Amino acid sequence: MDPSHSLKKLQIPPGWQAPDPLLYEHLTATLLNEKDLQQDLEAVNSSRDIIRRTRGGSWPPAELTEDSNLRDLQWHARESKEGGSFAYAVRNADGDYIGCFYLYPLGARGPVTEKMSKYDVDANWWVTTEAYERGDYEVLYRGLKGWLKNELGAVGRPWWSNAEIPA
């Protein structure tokens, strides 16, 4: 079977619930939902270039509207509840919304390659331009690696799909 046309669903244990919140250094991650609407909208729209550069891909293609972002946040919340994927909002110690991370089924962001097929989950993230300049992109990556090893280990081995992966 050609793996490039498949979606590898997350295989989490029955009854497993995504932890909320997650803490690492000065960052706190909480499951993304519609209460994050205004902060998420502002963060994405102010940082489209850095998001596309570091995360890779064409999202966001243009400025997000409140309606389209609300639909996205509601979808993320439903997916997290059902275990289809997981999305977290990330804030710094001052409570500033600095970005998000996502745990998607392999194949959700693009074709599954033979190399990817030995992994279980597509892990990707973004931060705002200001957070990137402060070094929070790397801090979030380290936090995400720890969370995937410990608190989020049930989702399996991560495939890091960002275009820019810290050393």
C-alpha positions as CSV (number, residue, x, y, z in Angstrom):
1,M,0.0,0.0,0.0
2,D,1.2,3.5,-0.9
3,P,1.6,5.3,2.5
4,S,1.4,8.7,0.8
5,H,-2.4,8.5,0.5
6,S,-3.2,7.4,4.1
7,L,-4.1,9.2,7.3
8,K,-2.6,7.4,10.3
9,K,-5.2,8.0,13.0
10,L,-3.9,8.6,16.6
11,Q,-4.0,5.3,18.6
12,I,-4.6,6.6,22.2
13,P,-5.7,4.3,25.0
14,P,-9.5,4.1,25.6
15,G,-10.5,6.7,28.2
16,W,-7.2,8.7,28.0
17,Q,-7.7,12.4,28.5
18,A,-5.2,15.0,27.3
19,P,-3.6,16.7,30.3
20,D,-4.5,20.4,30.8
21,P,-2.6,22.4,31.8
22,L,1.0,21.6,30.8
23,L,3.9,23.5,32.4
24,Y,7.5,24.0,31.2
25,E,9.9,26.7,32.4
26,H,7.9,29.9,32.0
27,L,5.3,28.5,29.5
28,T,1.8,27.1,30.2
29,A,-0.1,25.2,27.6
30,T,-3.9,24.7,27.8
31,L,-6.3,22.9,25.4
32,L,-7.3,25.3,22.7
33,N,-10.9,26.4,22.7
34,E,-13.2,29.2,21.7
35,K,-12.4,31.2,24.8
36,D,-9.0,31.8,23.1
37,L,-10.6,33.4,20.1
38,Q,-9.5,37.1,20.4
39,Q,-5.9,36.3,21.6
40,D,-5.5,33.6,19.0
41,L,-6.8,35.8,16.2
42,E,-4.5,38.6,17.2
43,A,-1.4,36.3,17.6
44,V,-1.9,34.6,14.2
45,N,-2.7,37.8,12.3
46,S,0.3,39.7,13.7
47,S,2.7,36.8,13.0
48,R,1.7,35.2,9.7
49,D,5.2,35.4,8.1
50,I,7.1,33.8,11.1
51,I,4.4,31.1,11.3
52,R,4.7,30.2,7.7
53,R,8.5,30.3,7.8
54,T,9.0,28.2,11.0
55,R,6.0,25.9,10.8
56,G,6.1,25.5,7.1
57,G,3.2,25.4,4.7
58,S,0.9,28.2,3.6
59,W,-1.2,28.6,6.7
60,P,-2.3,31.2,7.4
61,P,-2.8,32.1,3.8
62,A,-4.3,35.5,4.6
63,E,-5.6,37.5,7.6
64,L,-8.0,35.3,9.6
65,T,-11.5,36.5,10.3
66,E,-13.2,36.2,13.6
67,D,-15.8,33.8,12.1
68,S,-13.3,31.5,10.4
69,N,-11.1,31.4,13.5
70,L,-14.0,30.6,15.8
71,R,-14.9,27.6,13.5
72,D,-11.3,26.5,13.7
73,L,-11.1,26.8,17.5
74,Q,-14.4,24.9,17.9
75,W,-13.1,22.2,15.6
76,H,-9.9,21.9,17.6
77,A,-11.8,21.6,20.9
78,R,-14.1,18.9,19.5
79,E,-11.1,17.0,18.1
80,S,-9.3,17.2,21.4
81,K,-12.4,15.9,23.2
82,E,-12.8,13.0,20.8
83,G,-9.1,12.2,20.6
84,G,-8.7,12.8,16.9
85,S,-6.0,15.5,17.4
86,F,-4.9,17.8,20.1
87,A,-4.3,21.6,20.0
88,Y,-2.9,23.7,22.8
89,A,-2.7,27.5,23.4
90,V,0.6,28.6,24.9
91,R,1.1,31.5,27.2
92,N,4.1,32.9,29.0
93,A,4.5,33.7,32.7
94,D,2.8,37.1,32.2
95,G,-0.2,35.3,30.7
96,D,0.6,36.6,27.2
97,Y,-0.7,34.4,24.4
98,I,2.4,33.4,22.5
99,G,1.5,30.6,20.2
100,C,0.1,27.0,19.8
101,F,1.1,23.5,19.3
102,Y,-0.7,20.7,17.5
103,L,-0.7,16.9,17.6
104,Y,-2.3,15.7,14.4
105,P,-2.7,12.3,12.8
106,L,0.1,11.7,10.3
107,G,-1.1,12.7,6.9
108,A,-3.2,15.6,8.1
109,R,-0.7,18.2,6.9
110,G,0.6,16.4,3.8
111,P,1.4,13.1,2.3
112,V,2.8,10.4,4.6
113,T,6.2,9.3,3.3
114,E,7.9,6.0,4.0
115,K,10.2,7.7,6.4
116,M,7.3,9.1,8.4
117,S,5.4,5.8,8.6
118,K,7.3,4.6,11.6
119,Y,6.0,7.5,13.7
120,D,2.6,8.0,15.4
121,V,1.8,11.7,15.5
122,D,2.6,14.9,13.6
123,A,3.9,17.4,16.1
124,N,4.1,21.0,15.1
125,W,4.0,24.4,16.7
126,W,4.3,28.2,16.1
127,V,4.9,31.3,18.2
128,T,4.4,35.0,17.6
129,T,7.1,37.1,16.1
130,E,7.9,38.7,19.5
131,A,8.0,35.3,21.2
132,Y,10.3,34.0,18.5
133,E,12.7,36.9,19.0
134,R,12.8,36.2,22.8
135,G,13.7,32.6,22.1
136,D,10.4,31.0,23.0
137,Y,10.3,29.0,19.8
138,E,13.1,26.9,21.0
139,V,11.8,26.8,24.6
140,L,8.4,25.6,23.4
141,Y,10.1,22.9,21.3
142,R,12.0,21.6,24.4
143,G,8.8,21.7,26.4
144,L,6.9,19.9,23.7
145,K,9.6,17.2,23.5
146,G,9.3,16.7,27.3
147,W,5.5,16.7,27.3
148,L,5.4,14.1,24.5
149,K,7.8,11.9,26.5
150,N,5.9,12.3,29.8
151,E,2.4,13.7,30.0
152,L,1.5,13.2,26.3
153,G,3.3,9.9,25.8
154,A,0.0,8.1,25.0
155,V,-0.1,9.8,21.5
156,G,3.1,7.9,20.5
157,R,6.3,8.8,18.7
158,P,6.4,12.3,17.2
159,W,7.2,13.3,13.6
160,W,8.4,16.9,13.9
161,S,6.9,18.5,10.8
162,N,8.0,22.1,11.3
163,A,10.2,23.6,8.6
164,E,12.5,25.0,11.2
165,I,13.6,22.5,13.9
166,P,15.9,23.8,16.6
167,A,19.2,21.9,17.1
